[in-house]
Amino acid sequence: MTNNHGRIIRIVSFGYGHNPAPEAEITLDLRRRFRNPHADPTMRQRTGLDEDVYAHVLETPGVRDLAAATALAAHDLAHSVSGRITIACGCVGGRHRSVAVARHIAEILADGCAAISIAHRDVDRPVLPSGIHTTAEGGEGQ
């Protein structure tokens, strides 16, 4: 077992359409730049916990690079401060992009530099209506 020296990195996925973003040292707003599985009727009722939705999000150009850069920043921050570091990943509904990106960041950080916890605040909430996605994002996020 790797000694993480009491370092804790907490990763929270959430939906801006439900409540404000949680307090965090690093917050990712995924609403505008990445493919939105909500636009695909076969994925709309599913979540980033489902493997095909997870893969769909990770195949979006830029997602893996953003997750890797975020993990590196959290790793460096965890080594320079004491206590818990929080990463918040948000999309409109908190069911697809935010969940998938939070999962991927947790996988990257699984090297033992810190104890990792992950929570999906809004993953079990109802799917938001399609109009929320276009008005909240200024577009479909494709």
N, C-alpha and C positions, 0 to 999 in steps of 0.2 A: 504494500500500500504506500502510495506517495504521500509525503508529509506536505500538507498545504499551508502549514503555519497559521492556521486560523483564518485564512482568506476565504471569503465567501462571495461568489458571483451569483446574483439572483437575476433571472431572465423572466420578464413578464410580457406576454402578448396581450393586446387589448384592441378594442374598437373605438375610434373617435366618435362614432355614431351613437354610442351608448353613454359614455361618461368621459370626463377629461382624462388626459394621459396621467398615469401614475408618476410620482416623483422619481427621478432617475438621474444618474450621472451621465448616461448616454441614452438618447431617445432617437429612434429611427421612425420617420414618417414615410410609410410605404404606400400612401394613397395615390400618388400621381405618376410615378415613374415605372411601375412594374405591372406586368400582365395580371389581370384580375380574374381568378377562376369563377367569380360570381357571374361573369358574362357568359359562361358556358352552362347551359341548363343541366347538363349531366353532372356538373360539379357543384352547382349552387347550394344544394342542401347538405353537402359534405363539408369536411374541414381539412385543414393542414395536417391533421393527425392521420388522414387516409393517405396511403402511399402514393396513389396516382395524383392526388392534388399536390402533395409534397413535391413530387417529381416535376409536375407542371410548373410550379412556382420556381423551383431551382433551375429549370431550363430557361427561364427568362434572362436575357442578357443583362449582366451587371449584378444580379442577385448574389451569386457566389462570391464575387469580389467584395461586395458590401459586407457580407457576413464575415468574410475573412478579415477585412480591415477592422470591423467592429470587435471581433474576438481579440485581435492583436491589441487594440486600444484598451480593452477591458483587462487583458492580461497585464499590460504595462501599468495600468492604473492600480490593479490589485497588488502589484509589487511595490508601489510607491506610497500607498496609504493604508491605514489599518481599518478594519471593519468591513462591512458589506458594500459591494458595488452593485448597483442595479442597472440593468439594460432593459429599456422598454421598447417594444416593437409594436407599432400601431398601423392598422389599416382602417377602412371604414367600419366594417362589421366585427372585426376581431375573430374571424373564423378561418380565413384562408391564408393570405399573404403573411400576416403577422405571426400566425401559428407556425407556418413552415419556416420562416426566417429564424424565429426563436429556437425552433428545434435544431436547425442547422448550426447556429451559433453554439448551442449547447454541445453538439457533437464535436465541433472544432475544439472547444475548451475542455473536452474530456481527457486531456493529457495529464491532469492532476495538479495543475498550478494552483487550483483553488477548489473548494467544494462548490458544486454547481447545483442550483435549484431552479426549477422552471415551473411557471404557473401560467395558465391560459385563462385570463380573467373572463373573457366574453365568449369563449368557444361554444358554450352550451346555450347561449341566448338565441332567440329566433333570428332567422335571416332577415336583414333589413330590406325594405322595398327597393326596387331598381332605381327609382328616382333619387333616392338618397345618394347613390353611388355617383350619379352624374352631377348633382348640385353640390355635394360636399367636395368632390374632387376637381370640378371644372372640366371633367372629361371622364372617359371610361377607364383610364389607367392602362391602356394598351401599350 
